[in-house]
């Protein structure tokens, strides 16, 4: 039996979700799979029933208010980050020698790429984050040459992989354009394949699921899907719960996105609240408005489904900020700064999205374009071409 190994970035759920979708298809085709990750990503993978080797966490820090801790604190821990990266490489080499994969598919984990190539293994990279960008407030004309130089070096390391897949739309519709464009080192190996998302369900299946939850077909639905690292969520969730008290014309469901949380729905006033929502795909598909963070996987799913969205990105998170601004420019979204957003502005934005037809029509138009690319099947086919 052929083996595929998935080392994935563990901060948030997006990387794990898209690789679980790929792994599920491969298992159906008789391929044995295993993962490595940490944090929320590892918990998600294990909850979906897959084997997952644990590796040391490597991520930036977050404050209690849910924002990036800042460059100074991050730079002070640079020796620790470098040591952790080396530990990841060493551990990944041990795992790969033990598990003996035929192919390594790394989602945004450079340490796994280095480990795989040092052992002579075939390796694919899947990422929407080739470049590391400074937070918007820290960027200037003086920092751009430094950013470009460092990212070209990173590009050469990513280029160790045999192939690089961008789970995004080709220009000019690329969501993560600032994190993917302008890296010359990877041009020959990189390919835009479209979004990697779970297949949509039938209308009858979704309707049945919503009926079991007690939702009304005739009343508009707002689904607040709060993804991202656990440290970044509490402050926003408190604001959303306050906002829902003033949205009586809507049905509101909140998903906290906690992988090890309860799957039982709670009622908080008139709001349906999940720690971990087992019907996440159904609710996204049925919703009239989505309230989301700026993570690439969540925005990909929303765009593919043609849903207008209110985006409240993680504070000072450069990738989420650039993703958010692109969705706003595409005309399918409004956005709020997480540090200044208040229940009143959240309610106002939701009502504006629902009452202004242009957001829905633009989202549906973008959905038609996005549906021309099936990132899931294209990546599965590329994997199978190597395994045959």
C-alpha positions as a printed NumPy array, in Angstrom:
array([[  0.   ,   0.   ,   0.   ],
       [  1.368,   3.412,  -1.027],
       [  1.936,   5.974,   1.727],
       [  1.5  ,   9.764,   1.78 ],
       [  2.648,  11.852,   4.725],
       [  1.112,  15.269,   5.486],
       [  3.136,  17.623,   7.734],
       [  0.851,  20.642,   8.249],
       [  1.019,  24.062,   9.87 ],
       [ -0.901,  23.761,  13.13 ],
       [ -1.995,  27.312,  13.937],
       [ -5.737,  27.586,  13.265],
       [ -7.742,  25.022,  11.333],
       [ -7.462,  26.015,   7.671],
       [ -4.309,  24.081,   6.785],
       [ -5.576,  20.975,   8.561],
       [ -9.031,  21.169,   6.975],
       [ -7.813,  21.311,   3.406],
       [ -5.272,  18.502,   3.856],
       [ -7.856,  16.319,   5.602],
       [-10.04 ,  16.791,   2.509],
       [ -7.154,  15.576,   0.319],
       [ -6.27 ,  12.7  ,   2.654],
       [ -9.893,  11.521,   2.765],
       [ -9.956,  11.208,  -1.026],
       [ -6.658,   9.323,  -1.045],
       [ -7.88 ,   6.869,   1.606],
       [-10.902,   6.139,  -0.619],
       [ -8.386,   5.272,  -3.359],
       [ -6.507,   2.802,  -1.157],
       [ -3.65 ,   5.059,  -0.006],
       [ -2.352,   4.97 ,   3.581],
       [ -1.941,   8.452,   5.119],
       [ -0.495,  10.028,   8.256],
       [ -0.059,  13.594,   9.496],
       [  2.233,  15.632,  11.706],
       [  1.245,  18.905,  13.323],
       [  0.721,  20.729,  16.613],
       [ -1.925,  22.835,  18.358],
       [ -5.368,  23.226,  16.804],
       [ -4.26 ,  21.56 ,  13.581],
       [ -3.264,  18.344,  15.351],
       [ -6.489,  18.31 ,  17.367],
       [ -8.559,  18.745,  14.194],
       [ -6.732,  15.937,  12.374],
       [ -7.148,  13.538,  15.295],
       [-10.818,  14.458,  15.655],
       [-11.301,  13.465,  12.016],
       [ -9.834,  10.032,  12.778],
       [ -6.358,  10.313,  11.256],
       [ -3.026,   9.384,  12.843],
       [ -1.011,  12.483,  13.724],
       [  2.567,  12.705,  14.969],
       [  3.031,  15.657,  17.328],
       [  5.844,  18.145,  16.637],
       [  6.906,  21.271,  18.58 ],
       [  4.731,  24.358,  18.096],
       [  6.285,  27.07 ,  15.939],
       [  4.194,  30.222,  15.639],
       [  4.185,  33.903,  16.541],
       [  2.823,  35.037,  19.911],
       [ -0.598,  36.527,  20.631],
       [ -1.751,  38.954,  23.31 ],
       [ -4.791,  38.508,  25.568],
       [ -6.735,  40.905,  23.317],
       [ -6.168,  38.585,  20.347],
       [ -3.576,  40.59 ,  18.408],
       [ -0.083,  39.768,  17.174],
       [  2.323,  40.391,  20.066],
       [  4.613,  42.641,  18.033],
       [  7.961,  42.533,  16.286],
       [ 10.057,  43.408,  19.339],
       [  8.823,  40.494,  21.454],
       [  8.952,  38.154,  18.464],
       [ 12.523,  39.19 ,  17.621],
       [ 13.6  ,  38.633,  21.231],
       [ 12.472,  35.028,  20.88 ],
       [ 14.219,  34.54 ,  17.528],
       [ 16.855,  32.162,  18.982],
       [ 14.033,  30.061,  20.453],
       [ 12.198,  30.04 ,  17.086],
       [ 15.36 ,  28.93 ,  15.27 ],
       [ 15.977,  26.187,  17.833],
       [ 12.364,  24.994,  17.504],
       [ 12.649,  24.945,  13.707],
       [ 15.783,  22.782,  13.948],
       [ 14.008,  20.473,  16.41 ],
       [ 11.161,  20.14 ,  13.895],
       [ 13.589,  19.198,  11.11 ],
       [ 15.297,  16.576,  13.286],
       [ 11.98 ,  15.102,  14.45 ],
       [ 10.519,  15.079,  10.926],
       [ 13.551,  13.146,   9.682],
       [ 12.972,  10.546,  12.417],
       [  9.254,  10.289,  11.582],
       [  9.905,   9.95 ,   7.855],
       [ 12.555,   7.271,   8.351],
       [ 10.16 ,   5.391,  10.631],
       [  6.995,   5.754,   8.54 ],
       [  8.667,   5.497,   5.093],
       [  6.284,   7.604,   2.955],
       [  6.31 ,   7.411,  -0.833],
       [  5.458,  11.123,  -0.973],
       [  5.511,  14.017,   1.5  ],
       [  2.846,  16.725,   1.041],
       [  3.754,  19.663,   3.265],
       [  1.151,  22.334,   3.927],
       [  3.19 ,  25.454,   4.758],
       [  5.804,  23.554,   6.82 ],
       [  9.297,  24.395,   5.553],
       [ 10.964,  22.178,   8.166],
       [  9.27 ,  19.134,   6.619],
       [ 10.456,  20.102,   3.128],
       [ 14.064,  20.287,   4.327],
       [ 13.709,  16.966,   6.164],
       [ 12.164,  15.216,   3.149],
       [ 14.767,  16.407,   0.667],
       [ 17.636,  15.547,   3.048],
       [ 16.33 ,  11.96 ,   2.934],
       [ 15.847,  11.949,  -0.83 ],
       [ 12.039,  11.761,  -0.611],
       [  9.664,  13.254,  -3.146],
       [  7.96 ,  16.312,  -1.699],
       [  5.074,  18.603,  -2.664],
       [  4.339,  21.938,  -1.011],
       [  0.827,  23.325,  -0.664],
       [  0.76 ,  26.905,   0.576],
       [ -0.895,  30.286,   0.279],
       [  1.898,  31.883,   2.353],
       [  5.182,  31.838,   0.448],
       [  6.081,  35.3  ,   1.692],
       [  6.374,  36.619,   5.224],
       [  4.986,  40.148,   5.474],
       [  5.333,  42.656,   8.262],
       [  2.091,  43.848,   9.898],
       [  0.585,  46.721,   7.829],
       [  1.446,  49.387,  10.422],
       [  5.112,  48.322,  10.395],
       [  5.604,  48.349,   6.61 ],
       [  7.316,  51.249,   4.855],
       [  9.447,  52.028,   1.812],
       [ 12.523,  51.264,   3.908],
       [ 11.309,  47.818,   4.974],
       [ 10.163,  46.632,   1.525],
       [ 13.673,  45.859,   0.144],
       [ 14.447,  43.88 ,   3.308],
       [ 11.147,  41.993,   2.988],
       [ 11.87 ,  41.217,  -0.661],
       [ 15.414,  39.992,   0.06 ],
       [ 14.314,  37.723,   2.93 ],
       [ 11.391,  36.346,   0.939],
       [ 13.596,  35.485,  -2.044],
       [ 15.79 ,  33.471,   0.352],
       [ 12.664,  31.744,   1.686],
       [ 11.577,  31.131,  -1.898],
       [ 14.814,  29.259,  -2.626],
       [ 14.149,  27.009,   0.377],
       [ 10.541,  26.347,  -0.686],
       [ 11.942,  25.595,  -4.136],
       [ 13.621,  22.47 ,  -2.727],
       [ 10.221,  20.797,  -3.163],
       [  9.494,  18.885,  -6.359],
       [  6.278,  20.84 ,  -6.956],
       [  4.572,  23.824,  -5.317],
       [  0.795,  24.161,  -5.402],
       [ -1.076,  27.372,  -4.621],
       [ -4.63 ,  26.542,  -3.395],
       [ -5.917,  29.801,  -4.828],
       [ -7.264,  31.306,  -8.034],
       [ -4.863,  32.569, -10.705],
       [ -4.328,  36.34 , -11.003],
       [ -6.161,  38.69 , -10.974],
       [ -8.568,  36.881,  -8.594],
       [ -5.892,  35.514,  -6.231],
       [ -7.016,  36.025,  -2.618],
       [ -3.532,  35.71 ,  -1.105],
       [ -1.905,  37.809,  -3.809],
       [  0.477,  39.662,  -1.472],
       [  1.7  ,  36.393,   0.036],
       [  2.178,  34.599,  -3.296],
       [  3.187,  37.102,  -5.973],
       [  6.701,  38.282,  -6.776],
       [  8.762,  35.296,  -5.606],
       [ 10.878,  34.631,  -8.7  ],
       [ 12.649,  31.592,  -7.204],
       [  9.557,  29.356,  -7.395],
       [  8.046,  30.364, -10.746],
       [  9.005,  27.206, -12.62 ],
       [  7.596,  24.829, -10.005],
       [  4.527,  26.768,  -8.823],
       [  0.983,  26.155, -10.038],
       [ -2.357,  27.74 ,  -9.14 ],
       [ -4.828,  24.88 ,  -8.714],
       [ -7.92 ,  26.547,  -7.217],
       [ -9.418,  26.191,  -3.768],
       [ -9.116,  22.963,  -1.779],
       [-12.462,  22.652,  -0.017],
       [-14.887,  19.921,   0.955],
       [-17.491,  19.125,  -1.748],
       [-20.849,  20.854,  -1.279],
       [-23.811,  18.869,  -0.007],
       [-27.191,  18.448,  -1.652],
       [-29.899,  21.021,  -0.892],
       [-32.068,  18.264,   0.614],
       [-29.287,  17.16 ,   2.965],
       [-28.66 ,  20.721,   4.154],
       [-32.371,  21.39 ,   4.627],
       [-32.737,  18.234,   6.728],
       [-29.774,  19.199,   8.93 ],
       [-31.132,  22.693,   9.554],
       [-34.579,  21.329,  10.382],
       [-33.067,  19.067,  13.051],
       [-31.421,  22.136,  14.581],
       [-34.76 ,  23.957,  14.586],
       [-33.878,  26.686,  12.078],
       [-36.57 ,  28.344,   9.962],
       [-36.225,  28.196,   6.164],
       [-38.061,  31.492,   5.805],
       [-35.888,  33.607,   8.105],
       [-32.438,  34.843,   6.99 ],
       [-29.473,  33.051,   8.542],
       [-26.217,  34.606,   9.727],
       [-23.427,  32.12 ,  10.433],
       [-20.55 ,  33.479,  12.531],
       [-17.649,  31.108,  11.909],
       [-14.719,  32.15 ,  14.123],
       [-11.58 ,  30.314,  13.07 ],
       [ -7.937,  30.902,  13.97 ],
       [ -5.627,  30.299,  16.948],
       [ -7.508,  29.905,  20.234],
       [ -5.791,  32.949,  21.8  ],
       [ -7.296,  35.254,  19.174],
       [-10.975,  34.379,  19.672],
       [-12.396,  35.319,  23.124],
       [-12.46 ,  39.113,  22.687],
       [-14.257,  38.888,  19.336],
       [-16.735,  36.253,  20.496],
       [-17.77 ,  38.494,  23.395],
       [-18.502,  41.318,  20.95 ],
       [-20.453,  39.007,  18.639],
       [-22.62 ,  37.709,  21.478],
       [-23.502,  41.286,  22.407],
       [-24.305,  42.062,  18.772],
       [-26.654,  39.088,  18.385],
       [-29.   ,  40.568,  20.99 ],
       [-29.828,  43.291,  18.45 ],
       [-30.27 ,  41.085,  15.373],
       [-33.786,  39.81 ,  16.   ],
       [-34.627,  39.837,  12.27 ],
       [-31.981,  37.142,  11.69 ],
       [-31.309,  33.635,  12.905],
       [-27.744,  33.581,  14.22 ],
       [-25.426,  30.606,  14.727],
       [-21.948,  31.042,  16.226],
       [-19.191,  28.448,  15.889],
       [-16.239,  28.938,  18.226],
       [-14.126,  26.514,  16.189],
       [-12.634,  24.733,  19.201],
       [-11.444,  21.313,  17.911],
       [-11.703,  19.6  ,  21.312],
       [-14.919,  21.398,  22.299],
       [-18.43 ,  20.056,  22.791],
       [-20.526,  19.34 ,  19.699],
       [-23.753,  20.047,  21.589],
       [-25.548,  23.238,  20.617],
       [-26.272,  25.772,  23.369],
       [-28.868,  28.53 ,  23.343],
       [-27.595,  31.919,  24.506],
       [-30.695,  34.11 ,  24.365],
       [-31.884,  33.5  ,  20.777],
       [-28.432,  32.566,  19.436],
       [-27.341,  29.011,  18.631],
       [-23.804,  28.489,  19.948],
       [-21.337,  25.675,  19.21 ],
       [-17.918,  25.156,  20.758],
       [-17.26 ,  22.77 ,  17.874],
       [-19.803,  22.745,  15.071],
       [-20.247,  19.315,  13.431],
       [-22.478,  20.826,  10.717],
       [-20.156,  23.651,   9.75 ],
       [-20.372,  22.965,   5.986],
       [-24.189,  22.814,   6.086],
       [-24.435,  26.165,   7.866],
       [-21.995,  27.866,   5.5  ],
       [-23.958,  26.544,   2.554],
       [-27.331,  27.622,   3.979],
       [-26.325,  31.039,   5.297],
       [-27.354,  34.376,   3.833],
       [-24.463,  36.233,   5.478],
       [-21.169,  34.941,   6.878],
       [-19.156,  36.594,   9.637],
       [-15.597,  35.253,   9.463],
       [-11.917,  35.916,  10.172],
       [ -9.514,  36.512,   7.294],
       [ -8.067,  33.005,   7.028],
       [ -7.528,  31.774,   3.477],
       [ -9.426,  28.481,   3.782],
       [-12.515,  30.124,   5.276],
       [-12.568,  32.87 ,   2.64 ],
       [-12.065,  30.246,  -0.089],
       [-15.105,  28.279,   1.081],
       [-17.219,  31.425,   1.392],
       [-16.26 ,  32.67 ,  -2.058],
       [-16.855,  29.287,  -3.689],
       [-20.33 ,  29.198,  -2.11 ],
       [-21.084,  32.743,  -3.289],
       [-21.724,  34.175,   0.18 ],
       [-21.47 ,  37.886,   1.099],
       [-19.311,  38.205,   4.189],
       [-18.317,  40.464,   7.021],
       [-14.615,  39.876,   7.675],
       [-13.038,  40.706,  11.034],
       [ -9.386,  39.631,  10.663],
       [ -6.998,  38.88 ,  13.5  ],
       [ -5.391,  42.145,  14.611],
       [ -1.963,  42.85 ,  13.062],
       [ -2.053,  39.543,  11.158],
       [ -0.481,  40.546,   7.844],
       [ -1.764,  37.59 ,   5.804],
       [ -5.33 ,  37.928,   7.055],
       [ -5.252,  41.687,   6.516],
       [ -4.119,  41.353,   2.883],
       [ -6.67 ,  38.572,   2.238],
       [ -9.394,  40.772,   3.717],
       [ -8.496,  43.8  ,   1.627],
       [ -8.559,  41.679,  -1.54 ],
       [-12.055,  40.373,  -0.759],
       [-13.259,  43.93 ,  -0.144],
       [-11.748,  45.066,  -3.471],
       [-13.483,  42.154,  -5.21 ],
       [-16.781,  43.55 ,  -3.928],
       [-18.002,  40.513,  -1.97 ],
       [-17.263,  41.681,   1.563],
       [-17.205,  44.381,   4.193],
       [-14.605,  44.431,   6.928],
       [-14.102,  45.768,  10.444],
       [-10.945,  46.325,  12.454],
       [-11.099,  43.806,  15.329],
       [ -9.709,  46.327,  17.815],
       [-12.296,  49.021,  17.067],
       [-15.289,  46.884,  16.052],
       [-18.232,  47.219,  18.417],
       [-21.588,  45.388,  18.56 ],
       [-23.251,  48.378,  16.863],
       [-20.873,  48.389,  13.88 ],
       [-21.155,  44.615,  13.557],
       [-24.964,  44.833,  13.39 ],
       [-24.831,  47.735,  10.943],
       [-22.461,  45.855,   8.619],
       [-24.585,  42.689,   8.641],
       [-27.715,  44.664,   7.772],
       [-25.894,  46.508,   4.994],
       [-24.649,  43.253,   3.461],
       [-28.136,  41.765,   3.547],
       [-29.985,  44.789,   2.165],
       [-27.511,  45.723,  -0.599],
       [-27.922,  43.421,  -3.602],
       [-24.509,  44.203,  -5.093],
       [-22.644,  42.153,  -2.473],
       [-24.684,  39.023,  -3.151],
       [-24.545,  39.386,  -6.94 ],
       [-20.793,  39.966,  -6.872],
       [-20.247,  36.986,  -4.556],
       [-22.286,  34.762,  -6.881],
       [-20.325,  36.   ,  -9.907],
       [-17.028,  35.192,  -8.183],
       [-18.392,  31.778,  -7.226],
       [-18.938,  30.952, -10.9  ],
       [-15.325,  31.845, -11.683],
       [-13.978,  29.896,  -8.704],
       [-15.972,  26.78 ,  -9.61 ],
       [-13.952,  26.456, -12.83 ],
       [-11.014,  25.265, -10.71 ],
       [-11.165,  22.151,  -8.532],
       [ -8.095,  22.309,  -6.343],
       [ -9.038,  19.154,  -4.461],
       [ -9.19 ,  16.907,  -7.52 ],
       [ -6.139,  18.522,  -9.134],
       [ -3.968,  17.907,  -6.076],
       [ -5.274,  14.355,  -5.62 ],
       [ -4.501,  13.623,  -9.275],
       [ -0.985,  15.062,  -8.922],
       [ -0.373,  12.847,  -5.882],
       [ -1.668,   9.75 ,  -7.653],
       [  0.555,  10.464, -10.673],
       [  3.578,  10.166,  -8.359],
       [  2.294,   7.028,  -6.62 ],
       [  1.484,   5.067,  -9.77 ]])
